[in-house]
Amino acid sequence: MATMQTLPSELLSEIFWHSLHHRIDFHAELHLELQAPDDFMTRTVIRAPLLLGRVCSRWRTVSISTPKLWSYIAIGGHNSNMSENYRKDMEATQVWINRSGTYPLSFHIHHFTLIHQPGMALRQTLHSVGSQSWRWKSLRAFIPIDFMKILRAPLMEGNIANLEDLHCHLEPGFDSKPFALSSAPRLKRLYVHGEPFHIELGDQIHHIELIDIQSIYRKFSLGELLRYLNQFPSLTTLALPIHESFLPHELPTRIEHLNLRFLTLQLHHPIDPGPLFDRLVLPSLTSLMMSMEGLPKSDWPHLVPMLKRSCPPLHSLYLFDIPITEGTLIECLSYTPHLIELDVGFIECSDTILASLTIDNAHGRHSNLCPHLQRFGTISASFSEIAFKNMILSRCLDHASPTTDTIYGKSLKIVNCPSYGLEGILLDPDIRRCIRNGLKLVKSEMGEEWEEVEEDGYSNEEDGDEDEEWEG
């Protein structure tokens, strides 16, 4: 403590900042809407910045005079004493705004409780938030439509030049007025769930790195997907729901995106993105998640040429309801040597597919598909127990010969499949040994929680982490 007292105020201020700030992994927390990240804990006296002022008068002086310590503000998330808690939020928000000077502000606002209405206190707080739109760096808002409308004006009027992160959940009836991306030139991450407002791209190039839009209301087309690929060259993550098949009559022979790593496409209705995939080149792709709805085809071969052209370092491949034959799937896997996670959803998983995934070094390592596979999942299984067993045993490490080295082809850790595919195999002594050595067999029944199957044949739900409570 004596050493800390001798530190220059500038250095002490920087130490205080690092005691507050924790970097957010934006790729990992796409859907953690209801809980504020650690950065956003505001008016608790057991953490910075309020805790710092309780140590000594010098720490209090330094903390109060460090604007960035007061730049992260959480509002809401209360389970009781609504009126009192929102009144305190209103007071705290004003204190944080004043002490932060002109430093860019990050807000996390959460109120989804319909029984208890926060009333005027939250409205006044949101008006204070809106008045600082020129300082917004991050806005994460999960509030009913009547409250969200208070923040609508600054979003639509374009006084948001410093905004880097916009993450909101909108209800039907928000607004049809377009949100012009040109008004937020620093925007890096855009999440919109629920009822998205119309996004106006304009003709210019944008430098957003992450776009995640989840909605049953906004009707994106394949043509808009093409525009996103063309106008966002810095994108690393793109998740879009596609409801319309419209594409321009003339397409370029090659559609290349050098930076895209995570691609999630939900194709509703019988929409065929084949013409796009026949031209796509995605050399940086590490994760591909696709679902189709009712496409009347027996085989969709367009994924093969995309993978062949791109040679991506693909780690995760999730295919749901894709009409694809076992031959096409196996050919796809021949172009994914780095694959770690494979989930084929409702694609019929046959003995042929499992045989292709069974490690066999008799013909050389180059003949094995996906040697680094750690997780395999299927919902629709038509395989035999012997094919299932052979695939698992070929990829499980035998701990009878202890080693700390990674053994080629022996990385399998989790297998998800229907319970009827597990019933007999759980009695096999070799499989039970794999389970004792760490293999997890997981039921994949629709409508049920994913459950681990224990060695005795009974299944237990995995315990979830308790939600962190807000501290007032």
MARLUM-68455 format. One record per residue (C-alpha): residue in one letter; x, y, z negated. Coordinates in steps of 0.1 Angstrom, whole numbers, plus 5000, padded with zeros to 4 digits. Layout:
<sites>
SITE_a_X_Y_Z $
...
</sites>
This chain:
<sites>
SITE_m_5000_5000_5000 $
SITE_a_5029_5024_4992 $
SITE_t_5043_5018_5027 $
SITE_m_5009_5026_5043 $
SITE_q_5008_5059_5024 $
SITE_t_5041_5070_5041 $
SITE_l_5029_5063_5076 $
SITE_p_5023_5092_5099 $
SITE_s_4986_5100_5103 $
SITE_e_4988_5092_5141 $
SITE_l_5001_5057_5134 $
SITE_l_4976_5051_5106 $
SITE_s_4948_5062_5129 $
SITE_e_4959_5037_5155 $
SITE_i_4960_5009_5129 $
SITE_f_4925_5018_5118 $
SITE_w_4913_5016_5154 $
SITE_h_4927_4981_5158 $
SITE_s_4910_4971_5125 $
SITE_l_4877_4981_5141 $
SITE_h_4879_4971_5177 $
SITE_h_4876_4935_5191 $
SITE_r_4877_4930_5228 $
SITE_i_4845_4915_5243 $
SITE_d_4847_4885_5267 $
SITE_f_4821_4897_5292 $
SITE_h_4822_4865_5311 $
SITE_a_4815_4843_5281 $
SITE_e_4787_4863_5265 $
SITE_l_4764_4870_5295 $
SITE_h_4733_4860_5276 $
SITE_l_4740_4870_5240 $
SITE_e_4715_4898_5241 $
SITE_l_4701_4896_5206 $
SITE_q_4733_4899_5186 $
SITE_a_4756_4929_5187 $
SITE_p_4793_4921_5192 $
SITE_d_4817_4927_5164 $
SITE_d_4826_4961_5177 $
SITE_f_4791_4974_5171 $
SITE_m_4787_4969_5133 $
SITE_t_4779_5005_5122 $
SITE_r_4768_5014_5088 $
SITE_t_4782_4986_5066 $
SITE_v_4805_4996_5038 $
SITE_i_4824_4962_5039 $
SITE_r_4839_4970_5073 $
SITE_a_4856_4998_5092 $
SITE_p_4851_5026_5095 $
SITE_l_4831_5032_5063 $
SITE_l_4853_5008_5043 $
SITE_l_4884_5028_5052 $
SITE_g_4871_5059_5035 $
SITE_r_4867_5039_5002 $
SITE_v_4903_5031_4998 $
SITE_c_4918_5065_4990 $
SITE_s_4913_5102_4999 $
SITE_r_4940_5101_5025 $
SITE_w_4925_5072_5043 $
SITE_r_4892_5089_5042 $
SITE_t_4906_5121_5057 $
SITE_v_4924_5101_5085 $
SITE_s_4894_5079_5093 $
SITE_i_4870_5109_5095 $
SITE_s_4894_5128_5117 $
SITE_t_4898_5098_5141 $
SITE_p_4870_5103_5167 $
SITE_k_4873_5069_5184 $
SITE_l_4866_5051_5151 $
SITE_w_4831_5065_5153 $
SITE_s_4825_5057_5189 $
SITE_y_4807_5023_5185 $
SITE_i_4771_5027_5172 $
SITE_a_4746_4999_5165 $
SITE_i_4709_5007_5161 $
SITE_g_4682_4982_5150 $
SITE_g_4683_4945_5146 $
SITE_h_4665_4947_5113 $
SITE_n_4643_4920_5099 $
SITE_s_4627_4939_5070 $
SITE_n_4622_4974_5056 $
SITE_m_4618_4987_5091 $
SITE_s_4609_5023_5082 $
SITE_e_4638_5027_5058 $
SITE_n_4664_5010_5079 $
SITE_y_4655_5030_5110 $
SITE_r_4656_5062_5090 $
SITE_k_4691_5052_5080 $
SITE_d_4700_5043_5116 $
SITE_m_4689_5078_5126 $
SITE_e_4711_5095_5100 $
SITE_a_4740_5072_5108 $
SITE_t_4738_5078_5145 $
SITE_q_4740_5115_5140 $
SITE_v_4770_5112_5117 $
SITE_w_4788_5089_5142 $
SITE_i_4780_5112_5171 $
SITE_n_4794_5142_5152 $
SITE_r_4825_5125_5140 $
SITE_s_4833_5110_5174 $
SITE_g_4838_5145_5189 $
SITE_t_4838_5141_5227 $
SITE_y_4851_5105_5227 $
SITE_p_4831_5081_5250 $
SITE_l_4803_5063_5231 $
SITE_s_4792_5027_5231 $
SITE_f_4757_5019_5219 $
SITE_h_4740_4986_5210 $
SITE_i_4702_4991_5205 $
SITE_h_4680_4961_5196 $
SITE_h_4644_4960_5185 $
SITE_f_4622_4931_5197 $
SITE_t_4600_4927_5167 $
SITE_l_4564_4933_5178 $
SITE_i_4548_4930_5143 $
SITE_h_4568_4958_5127 $
SITE_q_4569_4990_5146 $
SITE_p_4599_5013_5138 $
SITE_g_4579_5044_5147 $
SITE_m_4592_5079_5149 $
SITE_a_4626_5072_5135 $
SITE_l_4637_5050_5164 $
SITE_r_4622_5075_5189 $
SITE_q_4642_5103_5174 $
SITE_t_4673_5082_5174 $
SITE_l_4669_5073_5210 $
SITE_h_4665_5109_5220 $
SITE_s_4698_5116_5202 $
SITE_v_4713_5087_5222 $
SITE_g_4699_5101_5255 $
SITE_s_4713_5135_5248 $
SITE_q_4748_5120_5248 $
SITE_s_4744_5103_5282 $
SITE_w_4774_5122_5296 $
SITE_r_4795_5104_5270 $
SITE_w_4781_5069_5274 $
SITE_k_4807_5043_5280 $
SITE_s_4786_5013_5271 $
SITE_l_4748_5010_5268 $
SITE_r_4733_4977_5256 $
SITE_a_4696_4981_5251 $
SITE_f_4671_4954_5242 $
SITE_i_4639_4973_5232 $
SITE_p_4602_4974_5242 $
SITE_i_4593_4994_5273 $
SITE_d_4578_5024_5255 $
SITE_f_4612_5030_5238 $
SITE_m_4633_5021_5269 $
SITE_k_4615_5048_5288 $
SITE_i_4632_5074_5265 $
SITE_l_4665_5063_5280 $
SITE_r_4651_5062_5315 $
SITE_a_4656_5099_5323 $
SITE_p_4694_5100_5318 $
SITE_l_4698_5067_5337 $
SITE_m_4678_5079_5366 $
SITE_e_4689_5115_5366 $
SITE_g_4725_5104_5370 $
SITE_n_4743_5122_5340 $
SITE_i_4763_5090_5333 $
SITE_a_4796_5096_5349 $
SITE_n_4816_5078_5322 $
SITE_l_4793_5047_5320 $
SITE_e_4813_5014_5323 $
SITE_d_4789_4988_5309 $
SITE_l_4751_4987_5313 $
SITE_h_4733_4958_5297 $
SITE_c_4696_4960_5293 $
SITE_h_4664_4939_5291 $
SITE_l_4635_4955_5308 $
SITE_e_4598_4947_5307 $
SITE_p_4573_4951_5337 $
SITE_g_4564_4987_5343 $
SITE_f_4598_5003_5336 $
SITE_d_4600_5025_5367 $
SITE_s_4602_5022_5405 $
SITE_k_4625_5051_5408 $
SITE_p_4659_5038_5421 $
SITE_f_4690_5037_5400 $
SITE_a_4718_5052_5422 $
SITE_l_4751_5034_5416 $
SITE_s_4769_5065_5429 $
SITE_s_4758_5083_5397 $
SITE_a_4780_5059_5377 $
SITE_p_4813_5058_5395 $
SITE_r_4831_5041_5366 $
SITE_l_4806_5013_5362 $
SITE_k_4823_4979_5358 $
SITE_r_4797_4956_5344 $
SITE_l_4759_4956_5351 $
SITE_y_4735_4932_5334 $
SITE_v_4698_4936_5340 $
SITE_h_4674_4909_5326 $
SITE_g_4636_4909_5328 $
SITE_e_4622_4936_5352 $
SITE_p_4651_4953_5370 $
SITE_f_4647_4987_5383 $
SITE_h_4656_4992_5419 $
SITE_i_4693_4995_5425 $
SITE_e_4703_5019_5452 $
SITE_l_4736_5008_5467 $
SITE_g_4740_5036_5494 $
SITE_d_4766_5030_5521 $
SITE_q_4798_5034_5500 $
SITE_i_4821_5009_5484 $
SITE_h_4816_5003_5447 $
SITE_h_4841_4990_5422 $
SITE_i_4819_4971_5398 $
SITE_e_4835_4938_5386 $
SITE_l_4805_4920_5371 $
SITE_i_4768_4919_5382 $
SITE_d_4744_4896_5364 $
SITE_i_4707_4901_5373 $
SITE_q_4681_4876_5360 $
SITE_s_4645_4884_5369 $
SITE_i_4614_4867_5383 $
SITE_y_4601_4901_5394 $
SITE_r_4628_4917_5415 $
SITE_k_4628_4901_5450 $
SITE_f_4664_4899_5462 $
SITE_s_4670_4886_5497 $
SITE_l_4699_4868_5513 $
SITE_g_4706_4901_5532 $
SITE_e_4710_4919_5499 $
SITE_l_4734_4892_5487 $
SITE_l_4754_4899_5518 $
SITE_r_4755_4936_5510 $
SITE_y_4767_4929_5475 $
SITE_l_4796_4908_5489 $
SITE_n_4805_4935_5514 $
SITE_q_4801_4966_5492 $
SITE_f_4816_4953_5460 $
SITE_p_4851_4940_5468 $
SITE_s_4862_4941_5432 $
SITE_l_4835_4918_5420 $
SITE_t_4847_4888_5399 $
SITE_t_4813_4877_5387 $
SITE_l_4780_4877_5406 $
SITE_a_4747_4862_5394 $
SITE_l_4715_4869_5415 $
SITE_p_4681_4854_5419 $
SITE_i_4671_4851_5456 $
SITE_h_4634_4851_5465 $
SITE_e_4635_4861_5502 $
SITE_s_4653_4846_5531 $
SITE_f_4658_4878_5552 $
SITE_l_4692_4881_5569 $
SITE_p_4704_4905_5596 $
SITE_h_4701_4889_5631 $
SITE_e_4738_4893_5637 $
SITE_l_4762_4880_5611 $
SITE_p_4800_4883_5611 $
SITE_t_4819_4851_5619 $
SITE_r_4838_4853_5586 $
SITE_i_4825_4867_5553 $
SITE_e_4855_4869_5529 $
SITE_h_4856_4880_5493 $
SITE_l_4890_4878_5478 $
SITE_n_4882_4885_5441 $
SITE_l_4850_4866_5434 $
SITE_r_4855_4840_5407 $
SITE_f_4821_4833_5392 $
SITE_l_4791_4829_5415 $
SITE_t_4756_4819_5403 $
SITE_l_4727_4818_5428 $
SITE_q_4691_4809_5419 $
SITE_l_4673_4803_5452 $
SITE_h_4635_4804_5447 $
SITE_h_4611_4790_5472 $
SITE_p_4624_4771_5503 $
SITE_i_4653_4795_5511 $
SITE_d_4683_4782_5530 $
SITE_p_4716_4801_5525 $
SITE_g_4733_4779_5550 $
SITE_p_4740_4806_5575 $
SITE_l_4759_4826_5548 $
SITE_f_4778_4796_5535 $
SITE_d_4789_4787_5570 $
SITE_r_4808_4820_5571 $
SITE_l_4818_4824_5534 $
SITE_v_4854_4824_5523 $
SITE_l_4860_4826_5486 $
SITE_p_4896_4818_5478 $
SITE_s_4895_4828_5441 $
SITE_l_4863_4810_5432 $
SITE_t_4866_4791_5399 $
SITE_s_4829_4785_5390 $
SITE_l_4799_4779_5413 $
SITE_m_4764_4774_5400 $
SITE_m_4736_4769_5425 $
SITE_s_4699_4759_5422 $
SITE_m_4674_4755_5451 $
SITE_e_4637_4752_5449 $
SITE_g_4618_4730_5474 $
SITE_l_4642_4732_5504 $
SITE_p_4627_4706_5528 $
SITE_k_4659_4690_5539 $
SITE_s_4675_4656_5533 $
SITE_d_4710_4670_5534 $
SITE_w_4725_4705_5529 $
SITE_p_4760_4702_5543 $
SITE_h_4770_4739_5542 $
SITE_l_4789_4737_5510 $
SITE_v_4816_4715_5526 $
SITE_p_4829_4740_5552 $
SITE_m_4829_4768_5526 $
SITE_l_4851_4748_5502 $
SITE_k_4873_4735_5531 $
SITE_r_4879_4771_5544 $
SITE_s_4884_4786_5509 $
SITE_c_4905_4760_5492 $
SITE_p_4894_4776_5459 $
SITE_p_4908_4767_5424 $
SITE_l_4873_4756_5415 $
SITE_h_4870_4745_5378 $
SITE_s_4832_4743_5374 $
SITE_l_4806_4731_5398 $
SITE_y_4769_4730_5389 $
SITE_l_4744_4719_5416 $
SITE_f_4707_4717_5407 $
SITE_d_4680_4705_5431 $
SITE_i_4704_4708_5461 $
SITE_p_4693_4683_5488 $
SITE_i_4726_4667_5494 $
SITE_t_4736_4631_5503 $
SITE_e_4762_4612_5484 $
SITE_g_4785_4614_5514 $
SITE_t_4783_4652_5515 $
SITE_l_4788_4654_5477 $
SITE_i_4819_4632_5478 $
SITE_e_4833_4653_5507 $
SITE_c_4827_4684_5486 $
SITE_l_4846_4669_5457 $
SITE_s_4876_4661_5480 $
SITE_y_4881_4699_5482 $
SITE_t_4880_4705_5445 $
SITE_p_4912_4689_5430 $
SITE_h_4912_4712_5400 $
SITE_l_4876_4705_5389 $
SITE_i_4871_4703_5352 $
SITE_e_4832_4704_5349 $
SITE_l_4808_4687_5373 $
SITE_d_4770_4687_5369 $
SITE_v_4750_4673_5397 $
SITE_g_4716_4681_5381 $
SITE_f_4687_4663_5400 $
SITE_i_4710_4650_5428 $
SITE_e_4706_4612_5427 $
SITE_c_4737_4599_5411 $
SITE_s_4745_4564_5426 $
SITE_d_4771_4538_5422 $
SITE_t_4788_4552_5453 $
SITE_i_4793_4586_5436 $
SITE_l_4805_4570_5404 $
SITE_a_4829_4548_5423 $
SITE_s_4843_4578_5441 $
SITE_l_4850_4594_5406 $
SITE_t_4866_4562_5392 $
SITE_i_4903_4567_5388 $
SITE_d_4923_4541_5408 $
SITE_n_4960_4546_5413 $
SITE_a_4965_4515_5434 $
SITE_h_4965_4536_5466 $
SITE_g_4984_4565_5451 $
SITE_r_4972_4595_5430 $
SITE_h_4963_4615_5461 $
SITE_s_4933_4592_5466 $
SITE_n_4916_4601_5433 $
SITE_l_4889_4628_5432 $
SITE_c_4889_4654_5405 $
SITE_p_4916_4640_5383 $
SITE_h_4913_4667_5357 $
SITE_l_4876_4662_5351 $
SITE_q_4866_4668_5315 $
SITE_r_4828_4670_5317 $
SITE_f_4804_4651_5339 $
SITE_g_4766_4656_5339 $
SITE_t_4736_4642_5358 $
SITE_i_4698_4642_5352 $
SITE_s_4687_4618_5379 $
SITE_a_4706_4586_5375 $
SITE_s_4703_4555_5398 $
SITE_f_4736_4539_5389 $
SITE_s_4743_4506_5374 $
SITE_e_4758_4501_5339 $
SITE_i_4790_4485_5353 $
SITE_a_4796_4515_5377 $
SITE_f_4790_4539_5348 $
SITE_k_4813_4520_5325 $
SITE_n_4841_4517_5351 $
SITE_m_4841_4554_5357 $
SITE_i_4842_4563_5320 $
SITE_l_4869_4537_5311 $
SITE_s_4891_4548_5341 $
SITE_r_4891_4584_5327 $
SITE_c_4893_4579_5290 $
SITE_l_4926_4579_5271 $
SITE_d_4934_4547_5252 $
SITE_h_4946_4559_5218 $
SITE_a_4959_4524_5210 $
SITE_s_4991_4538_5226 $
SITE_p_4995_4571_5209 $
SITE_t_5009_4600_5229 $
SITE_t_5007_4638_5228 $
SITE_d_5013_4640_5266 $
SITE_t_4985_4647_5290 $
SITE_i_4980_4615_5311 $
SITE_y_4969_4619_5348 $
SITE_g_4932_4612_5352 $
SITE_k_4925_4607_5315 $
SITE_s_4908_4639_5306 $
SITE_l_4871_4630_5303 $
SITE_k_4856_4643_5271 $
SITE_i_4818_4648_5276 $
SITE_v_4793_4628_5297 $
SITE_n_4757_4640_5300 $
SITE_c_4731_4616_5314 $
SITE_p_4695_4604_5308 $
SITE_s_4690_4583_5277 $
SITE_y_4680_4553_5298 $
SITE_g_4715_4554_5312 $
SITE_l_4730_4551_5277 $
SITE_e_4709_4524_5261 $
SITE_g_4729_4494_5273 $
SITE_i_4763_4509_5276 $
SITE_l_4764_4520_5240 $
SITE_l_4766_4483_5230 $
SITE_d_4798_4479_5250 $
SITE_p_4829_4476_5227 $
SITE_d_4852_4494_5252 $
SITE_i_4828_4523_5254 $
SITE_r_4824_4524_5216 $
SITE_r_4861_4526_5213 $
SITE_c_4861_4556_5237 $
SITE_i_4835_4572_5215 $
SITE_r_4856_4566_5184 $
SITE_n_4885_4582_5202 $
SITE_g_4865_4614_5209 $
SITE_l_4843_4608_5239 $
SITE_k_4809_4624_5236 $
SITE_l_4779_4609_5253 $
SITE_v_4750_4634_5255 $
SITE_k_4714_4629_5263 $
SITE_s_4701_4651_5291 $
SITE_e_4663_4647_5288 $
SITE_m_4643_4677_5301 $
SITE_g_4627_4697_5274 $
SITE_e_4649_4684_5246 $
SITE_e_4679_4698_5229 $
SITE_w_4712_4684_5240 $
SITE_e_4720_4658_5214 $
SITE_e_4751_4638_5207 $
SITE_v_4748_4600_5205 $
SITE_e_4766_4588_5175 $
SITE_e_4784_4555_5173 $
SITE_d_4755_4538_5155 $
SITE_g_4732_4545_5184 $
SITE_y_4713_4573_5166 $
SITE_s_4713_4608_5179 $
SITE_n_4717_4640_5158 $
SITE_e_4712_4675_5170 $
SITE_e_4744_4696_5168 $
SITE_d_4742_4722_5141 $
SITE_g_4740_4757_5155 $
SITE_d_4758_4787_5140 $
SITE_e_4736_4808_5118 $
SITE_d_4727_4842_5133 $
SITE_e_4748_4870_5119 $
SITE_e_4725_4894_5100 $
SITE_w_4728_4931_5101 $
SITE_e_4740_4948_5070 $
SITE_g_4725_4980_5060 $
</sites>
